[in-house]
Amino acid sequence: MYRQAHYDEDFLIDYNTGSDYLLEEENCDLPENMKRKSLKLPNLRSFDVSRHYTKLSEMNYSVDVGMYPLGSCTMKYNPKYNDYIASMETFTDVHPMDYGMNMQGSLEIMYNLQEYLKSISGMDCVTLQPSAGAHGEFTGILIVRKYFEMRNELNQRNEIIIPDSAHGTNPASASMAGFKVIEVPSDENGLIDLNALDAAVSENTAAFMITNPNTLGIFDDNILKIAEIIHKNGALLYYDGANFNAILGITTPGIMGFDIVHFNLHKTFATPHGGGGPGSGPVAVKSFLKDFLPVPVISKNEGGYFLDYNVKNTIGKVSSYYGSFAILLRAYSYILKNGNDLKKNTQKAVLNSNYMADQLRKYYTIPYKKLKKHEFVLSTENTGKRALDISKFILDYGIHSPTTYFPLIVKEAVMIEPTESSTKKEMDFYIDVMKKAAFMDSDAIKSYPINTSVGRIDEVKAARNLIMHW
Amino acid sequence: MNDDELMLKSLAMGTFDDLFSDIPEELRVNMDIGKPLSEQKLIEKIKKISGQNVNMVKFLGNGIYDRYIPHLVDEIISRNEFLTSYTPYQPEISQGILNALFEYQSVISDLTEMDVTNSSMYDGFTSLGEAVRMAYRVNGKSEILIPENIYRAKYEIIKNYVYGLNVKFVEYGFNKNGLLDLDDLSSKINDSTSSIIVENPNAFGLIDENAIRVREIKKNALIITYYDPISLGILKPPGEYDSDIAIAEGQQLGIHMNMGGPLLGLFSFKKDYVHKSPGRLIGLSNDKNGNKAFVMTLQAREQHIRRAKAMSNICSNQALLAVAATAYLSILGGSGLRNIASITVNKSKKLKEKMKSIGINTVFDGINFSDNLFHFDKIDILKKKGIAGGIKLSDITYMNGITDASFFSVTEKTSNEDMDYLAESLRGF
């Protein structure tokens, strides 16, 4: 039986064992009005810091503990060789403003990763600078903006179209870059409604942002028609790469007709997600958008690799330096290690997803087309129970629950993405727990989880009586 | 039959290809990115590449610093339970990271003496962009006052972040001592001023006495202070001089340089603005049994709920590095941080003395924190002598007037021998 640790652990500030960090006492001269009067920081031995975090870690679920089928998050195994490589001092000790000749190794890694991402996506040019997927979206939309600005069409093209099944970051990124967001409904198959799209597209459209397969895990085979509608209108087609794990090695956004793509390296390319980040969100474009990329890009000439600031109509910078190098490095080594076998990961991820969907269809409604890609969405409505209750019940078995209440177009949605890392045995167990949940008493299920560090949490209280400091 | 075959069979499928029958033939590709490698070969290849990086004696800083990182910091953030977890969307099973992030918020709020700190942003520069957007949401005003010596990269990022807003930038100047010019700034503050960006230490590397006096002239504008987190071991914190929003790059707090990423954006603010703030917030509540329990709170501000009307599009943040920063500050404690900050100021002082002794003078008199600006532009000599440093002021700012100025930066790791070597190498040039 699963039982997660629970400690009544003090806050760091409540330990008072005295810091044992040895430093010679030193003072400096400062004007009186600039001096800090008092400084309240934790004051404890390193040993206590170590114990504190060890205890906290035991109260945290992770992909190294068990299955983590969060839809749209691609929680696959994060190979440890990547962490070793990222810890090499020859990489960690590089200062971003060092001479180019001192960072040839790091630049080569970045250059090679750019090349890999181009091949994998069927696009022409890449920037590694964005810090996360949403940041990549924002960067992509700034490129859209600059493109139309240079064509003197920006005043007119001030709308971005987004399907109602889209990730929340899509409308948020579009809106942050100054565009009006137009939402189009999905059709009865959960796909883009071509008539609705036709009606929504106008001389005001700057871009259409979608992911394919979409958030229902369904591949939209009308994609070339969609690209045609958008391009005929003079607008651009944006690919949200969150679902790349469904297509890697099978098809590419490039061949589907997309103009701009972002990647989530912490999803598709197995970099660890660190409890919420850091991620990394490179952006790839077709060659006609090359001149708008952020600077610098990494280029190569007879002298070696260099930070290339020669981008004619660049949108400027989007990150402090050149991107999340330690994450880029892990993604690079993951791609280099797996090579063409990455396609096998895709196949396995899609097999796992279809297997789970097929089994769970016995107990839950799974709307739309039968053949799924890397993830699928079921509704708990037919069981008379809420997705929330089902998800809390699952936790009790030492397995992480899926994404819930997303996408918004499915009622009581549960979004499951097993990834290629899940074994049949794990999935069968998961399916069994989901089955139990479906047949649980509607009231009794509300008492779960029981075996996690804490039981259900009063979220309303947290929001009403805001405590964000010890 | 192996498991894959069993699963295919249960789906009434013959091969993997059947799983992709929905992808039209014309969209299929033949990816060729090379054969898979053994782990041993992989490591050999990567080591060969990394061997091309060269580690010179460093006097580099200007935002990223080579500080000593206690091993325990790396040990903590290498724990799989933190490293390989996702955003804590299921709080009951994720109390560890939630607790750790709550402590991060607390320790940064204590360090800055600000009311609230969010649970991290991408980096210092983008946080500044988000801060300007936040100030605009708070007061709806259109002018942003910005120091004329601000790093170009910061300015470019802020401009990108406000691209869609109806705002304009007004630059304010610095006096002959390299400190913020209060008269000039005052003359530019009016009813349309949304926010004033103040840097301390400023972009010349100087501890700026005038920065803490902006409160006297701010009128109704919001003060956004960009600070150096190590400097707060000795300097008056932003909360004490009425900063509305306080921003910093947190790399110095236990995070390796890694060629400038991933970094950590520290984002703190007055509590009145919490509903207008970007990023995730961790709140303390209790579970149904009365246990202390943490959750992500006020999520209605965020993209996954509010979509186009969200305060920001940020989703993934820098959670793991926020844990590193908390561990770093906890290991050092107040006395450790105070000492490191003092050592930094004293090393800067020593460097200036040594440089002066060989005839290289600072551009401004004053107290420097890590970055020291000298009249010097012979970068080729540095390269020849194996010294990395001498970042030119005109390369990283818009200050083209001072053409021969460049930076040499120090940390507690900069040794006397390093400084002697620098001075010896530059003697006579």
Chai-1 contact restraints between the chains, C-beta under 6 A:
chainA,res_idxA,chainB,res_idxB,connection_type,confidence,min_distance_angstrom,max_distance_angstrom,comment,restraint_id
A,L12,B,E103,contact,1.0,0.0,6.0,A-B,restraint_1
A,L12,B,S330,contact,1.0,0.0,6.0,A-B,restraint_2
A,S19,B,G333,contact,1.0,0.0,6.0,A-B,restraint_3
A,Y21,B,I331,contact,1.0,0.0,6.0,A-B,restraint_4
A,Y21,B,L332,contact,1.0,0.0,6.0,A-B,restraint_5
A,Y21,B,G336,contact,1.0,0.0,6.0,A-B,restraint_6
A,L23,B,G336,contact,1.0,0.0,6.0,A-B,restraint_7
A,L23,B,N339,contact,1.0,0.0,6.0,A-B,restraint_8
A,E26,B,N339,contact,1.0,0.0,6.0,A-B,restraint_9
A,E26,B,S342,contact,1.0,0.0,6.0,A-B,restraint_10
A,E26,B,I343,contact,1.0,0.0,6.0,A-B,restraint_11
A,N27,B,S342,contact,1.0,0.0,6.0,A-B,restraint_12
A,C28,B,S342,contact,1.0,0.0,6.0,A-B,restraint_13
A,C28,B,V345,contact,1.0,0.0,6.0,A-B,restraint_14
A,C28,B,N346,contact,1.0,0.0,6.0,A-B,restraint_15
A,M34,B,L235,contact,1.0,0.0,6.0,A-B,restraint_16
A,M34,B,K236,contact,1.0,0.0,6.0,A-B,restraint_17
A,R36,B,I234,contact,1.0,0.0,6.0,A-B,restraint_18
A,R36,B,L235,contact,1.0,0.0,6.0,A-B,restraint_19
A,R36,B,K236,contact,1.0,0.0,6.0,A-B,restraint_20
A,L39,B,G334,contact,1.0,0.0,6.0,A-B,restraint_21
A,K40,B,D110,contact,1.0,0.0,6.0,A-B,restraint_22
A,L41,B,L329,contact,1.0,0.0,6.0,A-B,restraint_23
A,L41,B,G333,contact,1.0,0.0,6.0,A-B,restraint_24
A,L41,B,G334,contact,1.0,0.0,6.0,A-B,restraint_25
A,P42,B,S330,contact,1.0,0.0,6.0,A-B,restraint_26
A,N43,B,G333,contact,1.0,0.0,6.0,A-B,restraint_27
A,S46,B,L72,contact,1.0,0.0,6.0,A-B,restraint_28
A,S46,B,I331,contact,1.0,0.0,6.0,A-B,restraint_29
A,V49,B,S330,contact,1.0,0.0,6.0,A-B,restraint_30
A,V49,B,I331,contact,1.0,0.0,6.0,A-B,restraint_31
A,S50,B,L72,contact,1.0,0.0,6.0,A-B,restraint_32
A,Y53,B,I76,contact,1.0,0.0,6.0,A-B,restraint_33
A,L56,B,G96,contact,1.0,0.0,6.0,A-B,restraint_34
A,L56,B,N99,contact,1.0,0.0,6.0,A-B,restraint_35
A,L56,B,A100,contact,1.0,0.0,6.0,A-B,restraint_36
A,S57,B,R79,contact,1.0,0.0,6.0,A-B,restraint_37
A,S57,B,E81,contact,1.0,0.0,6.0,A-B,restraint_38
A,S57,B,F82,contact,1.0,0.0,6.0,A-B,restraint_39
A,S57,B,G96,contact,1.0,0.0,6.0,A-B,restraint_40
A,M59,B,Q95,contact,1.0,0.0,6.0,A-B,restraint_41
A,M59,B,G96,contact,1.0,0.0,6.0,A-B,restraint_42
A,N60,B,E81,contact,1.0,0.0,6.0,A-B,restraint_43
A,N60,B,S85,contact,1.0,0.0,6.0,A-B,restraint_44
A,N60,B,S94,contact,1.0,0.0,6.0,A-B,restraint_45
A,N60,B,G96,contact,1.0,0.0,6.0,A-B,restraint_46
A,N60,B,I97,contact,1.0,0.0,6.0,A-B,restraint_47
A,Y61,B,I93,contact,1.0,0.0,6.0,A-B,restraint_48
A,S62,B,N80,contact,1.0,0.0,6.0,A-B,restraint_49
A,S62,B,E81,contact,1.0,0.0,6.0,A-B,restraint_50
A,S62,B,T84,contact,1.0,0.0,6.0,A-B,restraint_51
A,S62,B,S85,contact,1.0,0.0,6.0,A-B,restraint_52
A,V63,B,T84,contact,1.0,0.0,6.0,A-B,restraint_53
A,D64,B,N80,contact,1.0,0.0,6.0,A-B,restraint_54
A,D64,B,T84,contact,1.0,0.0,6.0,A-B,restraint_55
A,L70,B,Y86,contact,1.0,0.0,6.0,A-B,restraint_56
A,C73,B,Y86,contact,1.0,0.0,6.0,A-B,restraint_57
A,M75,B,Y86,contact,1.0,0.0,6.0,A-B,restraint_58
A,N78,B,T84,contact,1.0,0.0,6.0,A-B,restraint_59
A,Y81,B,E39,contact,1.0,0.0,6.0,A-B,restraint_60
A,I85,B,I46,contact,1.0,0.0,6.0,A-B,restraint_61
A,M88,B,S50,contact,1.0,0.0,6.0,A-B,restraint_62
A,T90,B,S50,contact,1.0,0.0,6.0,A-B,restraint_63
A,T90,B,N53,contact,1.0,0.0,6.0,A-B,restraint_64
A,F91,B,S50,contact,1.0,0.0,6.0,A-B,restraint_65
A,T92,B,H256,contact,1.0,0.0,6.0,A-B,restraint_66
A,T92,B,N258,contact,1.0,0.0,6.0,A-B,restraint_67
A,V94,B,N53,contact,1.0,0.0,6.0,A-B,restraint_68
A,V94,B,M259,contact,1.0,0.0,6.0,A-B,restraint_69
A,H95,B,L60,contact,1.0,0.0,6.0,A-B,restraint_70
A,H95,B,I64,contact,1.0,0.0,6.0,A-B,restraint_71
A,H95,B,M257,contact,1.0,0.0,6.0,A-B,restraint_72
A,P96,B,I64,contact,1.0,0.0,6.0,A-B,restraint_73
A,P96,B,M259,contact,1.0,0.0,6.0,A-B,restraint_74
A,P96,B,G260,contact,1.0,0.0,6.0,A-B,restraint_75
A,M97,B,L60,contact,1.0,0.0,6.0,A-B,restraint_76
A,M97,B,I391,contact,1.0,0.0,6.0,A-B,restraint_77
A,D98,B,A388,contact,1.0,0.0,6.0,A-B,restraint_78
A,N102,B,V54,contact,1.0,0.0,6.0,A-B,restraint_79
A,M103,B,N53,contact,1.0,0.0,6.0,A-B,restraint_80
A,Q104,B,Q52,contact,1.0,0.0,6.0,A-B,restraint_81
A,G105,B,I49,contact,1.0,0.0,6.0,A-B,restraint_82
A,G105,B,S50,contact,1.0,0.0,6.0,A-B,restraint_83
A,G105,B,Q52,contact,1.0,0.0,6.0,A-B,restraint_84
A,G105,B,N53,contact,1.0,0.0,6.0,A-B,restraint_85
A,S106,B,N53,contact,1.0,0.0,6.0,A-B,restraint_86
A,S106,B,M259,contact,1.0,0.0,6.0,A-B,restraint_87
A,E108,B,I49,contact,1.0,0.0,6.0,A-B,restraint_88
A,S119,B,I33,contact,1.0,0.0,6.0,A-B,restraint_89
A,S131,B,Y122,contact,1.0,0.0,6.0,A-B,restraint_90
A,A132,B,S316,contact,1.0,0.0,6.0,A-B,restraint_91
A,A134,B,N313,contact,1.0,0.0,6.0,A-B,restraint_92
A,A134,B,I314,contact,1.0,0.0,6.0,A-B,restraint_93
A,A134,B,C315,contact,1.0,0.0,6.0,A-B,restraint_94
A,F138,B,N313,contact,1.0,0.0,6.0,A-B,restraint_95
A,L142,B,N160,contact,1.0,0.0,6.0,A-B,restraint_96
A,G168,B,Q303,contact,1.0,0.0,6.0,A-B,restraint_97
A,G168,B,H304,contact,1.0,0.0,6.0,A-B,restraint_98
A,G168,B,R307,contact,1.0,0.0,6.0,A-B,restraint_99
A,T169,B,Q303,contact,1.0,0.0,6.0,A-B,restraint_100
A,T169,B,N313,contact,1.0,0.0,6.0,A-B,restraint_101
A,T169,B,C315,contact,1.0,0.0,6.0,A-B,restraint_102
A,P171,B,R307,contact,1.0,0.0,6.0,A-B,restraint_103
A,P171,B,A308,contact,1.0,0.0,6.0,A-B,restraint_104
A,A172,B,Q303,contact,1.0,0.0,6.0,A-B,restraint_105
A,A172,B,A310,contact,1.0,0.0,6.0,A-B,restraint_106
A,A172,B,N313,contact,1.0,0.0,6.0,A-B,restraint_107
A,S173,B,N313,contact,1.0,0.0,6.0,A-B,restraint_108
A,S175,B,A308,contact,1.0,0.0,6.0,A-B,restraint_109
A,M176,B,N313,contact,1.0,0.0,6.0,A-B,restraint_110
A,A177,B,Y163,contact,1.0,0.0,6.0,A-B,restraint_111
A,A177,B,G164,contact,1.0,0.0,6.0,A-B,restraint_112
A,G178,B,Y163,contact,1.0,0.0,6.0,A-B,restraint_113
A,G178,B,G164,contact,1.0,0.0,6.0,A-B,restraint_114
A,V181,B,A308,contact,1.0,0.0,6.0,A-B,restraint_115
A,F219,B,D22,contact,1.0,0.0,6.0,A-B,restraint_116
A,F219,B,I23,contact,1.0,0.0,6.0,A-B,restraint_117
A,D221,B,D22,contact,1.0,0.0,6.0,A-B,restraint_118
A,D221,B,P24,contact,1.0,0.0,6.0,A-B,restraint_119
A,G249,B,M31,contact,1.0,0.0,6.0,A-B,restraint_120
A,I250,B,F20,contact,1.0,0.0,6.0,A-B,restraint_121
A,T251,B,I23,contact,1.0,0.0,6.0,A-B,restraint_122
A,T251,B,L27,contact,1.0,0.0,6.0,A-B,restraint_123
A,T251,B,R28,contact,1.0,0.0,6.0,A-B,restraint_124
A,T251,B,V29,contact,1.0,0.0,6.0,A-B,restraint_125
A,T252,B,V29,contact,1.0,0.0,6.0,A-B,restraint_126
A,I255,B,L27,contact,1.0,0.0,6.0,A-B,restraint_127
A,P272,B,L83,contact,1.0,0.0,6.0,A-B,restraint_128
A,P272,B,T84,contact,1.0,0.0,6.0,A-B,restraint_129
A,H273,B,Y86,contact,1.0,0.0,6.0,A-B,restraint_130
A,G274,B,L83,contact,1.0,0.0,6.0,A-B,restraint_131
A,G274,B,A319,contact,1.0,0.0,6.0,A-B,restraint_132
A,G274,B,L320,contact,1.0,0.0,6.0,A-B,restraint_133
A,G275,B,F82,contact,1.0,0.0,6.0,A-B,restraint_134
A,G275,B,S85,contact,1.0,0.0,6.0,A-B,restraint_135
A,G275,B,I97,contact,1.0,0.0,6.0,A-B,restraint_136
A,G275,B,A319,contact,1.0,0.0,6.0,A-B,restraint_137
A,G275,B,L320,contact,1.0,0.0,6.0,A-B,restraint_138
A,G276,B,T87,contact,1.0,0.0,6.0,A-B,restraint_139
A,G276,B,N317,contact,1.0,0.0,6.0,A-B,restraint_140
A,G276,B,A319,contact,1.0,0.0,6.0,A-B,restraint_141
A,G277,B,S316,contact,1.0,0.0,6.0,A-B,restraint_142
A,G277,B,N317,contact,1.0,0.0,6.0,A-B,restraint_143
A,G277,B,Q318,contact,1.0,0.0,6.0,A-B,restraint_144
A,G277,B,A319,contact,1.0,0.0,6.0,A-B,restraint_145
A,P278,B,P262,contact,1.0,0.0,6.0,A-B,restraint_146
A,P278,B,Q318,contact,1.0,0.0,6.0,A-B,restraint_147
A,G279,B,S316,contact,1.0,0.0,6.0,A-B,restraint_148
A,G316,B,E156,contact,1.0,0.0,6.0,A-B,restraint_149
A,G316,B,N160,contact,1.0,0.0,6.0,A-B,restraint_150
A,K317,B,A153,contact,1.0,0.0,6.0,A-B,restraint_151
A,K317,B,E156,contact,1.0,0.0,6.0,A-B,restraint_152
A,K317,B,I157,contact,1.0,0.0,6.0,A-B,restraint_153
A,V318,B,N160,contact,1.0,0.0,6.0,A-B,restraint_154
A,S320,B,D123,contact,1.0,0.0,6.0,A-B,restraint_155
A,S320,B,F125,contact,1.0,0.0,6.0,A-B,restraint_156
A,S320,B,L263,contact,1.0,0.0,6.0,A-B,restraint_157
A,Y321,B,G260,contact,1.0,0.0,6.0,A-B,restraint_158
A,Y321,B,G261,contact,1.0,0.0,6.0,A-B,restraint_159
A,Y322,B,G260,contact,1.0,0.0,6.0,A-B,restraint_160
A,G323,B,G261,contact,1.0,0.0,6.0,A-B,restraint_161
A,S324,B,G261,contact,1.0,0.0,6.0,A-B,restraint_162
A,S324,B,P262,contact,1.0,0.0,6.0,A-B,restraint_163
A,F325,B,N258,contact,1.0,0.0,6.0,A-B,restraint_164
A,F325,B,M259,contact,1.0,0.0,6.0,A-B,restraint_165
A,F325,B,G261,contact,1.0,0.0,6.0,A-B,restraint_166
A,A326,B,N258,contact,1.0,0.0,6.0,A-B,restraint_167
A,I327,B,P262,contact,1.0,0.0,6.0,A-B,restraint_168
A,S333,B,I46,contact,1.0,0.0,6.0,A-B,restraint_169
A,K337,B,L37,contact,1.0,0.0,6.0,A-B,restraint_170
A,K337,B,L42,contact,1.0,0.0,6.0,A-B,restraint_171
A,N338,B,P36,contact,1.0,0.0,6.0,A-B,restraint_172
A,G339,B,I33,contact,1.0,0.0,6.0,A-B,restraint_173
A,G339,B,G34,contact,1.0,0.0,6.0,A-B,restraint_174
A,G339,B,K35,contact,1.0,0.0,6.0,A-B,restraint_175
A,G339,B,P36,contact,1.0,0.0,6.0,A-B,restraint_176
A,D341,B,P36,contact,1.0,0.0,6.0,A-B,restraint_177
A,Q347,B,F16,contact,1.0,0.0,6.0,A-B,restraint_178
A,V350,B,L19,contact,1.0,0.0,6.0,A-B,restraint_179
A,L351,B,M7,contact,1.0,0.0,6.0,A-B,restraint_180
A,L351,B,L19,contact,1.0,0.0,6.0,A-B,restraint_181
A,N354,B,L11,contact,1.0,0.0,6.0,A-B,restraint_182
A,Y355,B,M7,contact,1.0,0.0,6.0,A-B,restraint_183
A,D358,B,L11,contact,1.0,0.0,6.0,A-B,restraint_184
A,L371,B,D22,contact,1.0,0.0,6.0,A-B,restraint_185
A,L395,B,E92,contact,1.0,0.0,6.0,A-B,restraint_186
A,L395,B,I93,contact,1.0,0.0,6.0,A-B,restraint_187
A,S401,B,Q90,contact,1.0,0.0,6.0,A-B,restraint_188
A,K424,B,D3,contact,1.0,0.0,6.0,A-B,restraint_189
A,P449,B,E92,contact,1.0,0.0,6.0,A-B,restraint_190
A,T452,B,E92,contact,1.0,0.0,6.0,A-B,restraint_191
A,T452,B,I93,contact,1.0,0.0,6.0,A-B,restraint_192
A,S453,B,Q95,contact,1.0,0.0,6.0,A-B,restraint_193
A,V454,B,E92,contact,1.0,0.0,6.0,A-B,restraint_194
A,V454,B,Q95,contact,1.0,0.0,6.0,A-B,restraint_195
A,V454,B,D287,contact,1.0,0.0,6.0,A-B,restraint_196
A,V454,B,N291,contact,1.0,0.0,6.0,A-B,restraint_197
A,V454,B,A293,contact,1.0,0.0,6.0,A-B,restraint_198
A,G455,B,D287,contact,1.0,0.0,6.0,A-B,restraint_199
A,G455,B,K288,contact,1.0,0.0,6.0,A-B,restraint_200
A,G455,B,N289,contact,1.0,0.0,6.0,A-B,restraint_201
A,R456,B,K288,contact,1.0,0.0,6.0,A-B,restraint_202
A,I457,B,P91,contact,1.0,0.0,6.0,A-B,restraint_203
A,I457,B,S285,contact,1.0,0.0,6.0,A-B,restraint_204
A,I457,B,D287,contact,1.0,0.0,6.0,A-B,restraint_205
A,I457,B,A293,contact,1.0,0.0,6.0,A-B,restraint_206
A,I457,B,V295,contact,1.0,0.0,6.0,A-B,restraint_207
A,D458,B,S285,contact,1.0,0.0,6.0,A-B,restraint_208
A,D458,B,N286,contact,1.0,0.0,6.0,A-B,restraint_209
A,E459,B,V295,contact,1.0,0.0,6.0,A-B,restraint_210
A,K461,B,S285,contact,1.0,0.0,6.0,A-B,restraint_211
A,A462,B,G283,contact,1.0,0.0,6.0,A-B,restraint_212
A,A462,B,S285,contact,1.0,0.0,6.0,A-B,restraint_213
A,A462,B,V295,contact,1.0,0.0,6.0,A-B,restraint_214
A,A462,B,T297,contact,1.0,0.0,6.0,A-B,restraint_215
A,A463,B,T297,contact,1.0,0.0,6.0,A-B,restraint_216
A,A463,B,L298,contact,1.0,0.0,6.0,A-B,restraint_217
A,L466,B,G283,contact,1.0,0.0,6.0,A-B,restraint_218
A,I467,B,G283,contact,1.0,0.0,6.0,A-B,restraint_219
A,I467,B,L284,contact,1.0,0.0,6.0,A-B,restraint_220
A,M468,B,Q105,contact,1.0,0.0,6.0,A-B,restraint_221
A,M468,B,V116,contact,1.0,0.0,6.0,A-B,restraint_222
A,M468,B,L281,contact,1.0,0.0,6.0,A-B,restraint_223
A,M468,B,G283,contact,1.0,0.0,6.0,A-B,restraint_224
A,H469,B,S106,contact,1.0,0.0,6.0,A-B,restraint_225
A,H469,B,S109,contact,1.0,0.0,6.0,A-B,restraint_226
A,W470,B,S106,contact,1.0,0.0,6.0,A-B,restraint_227
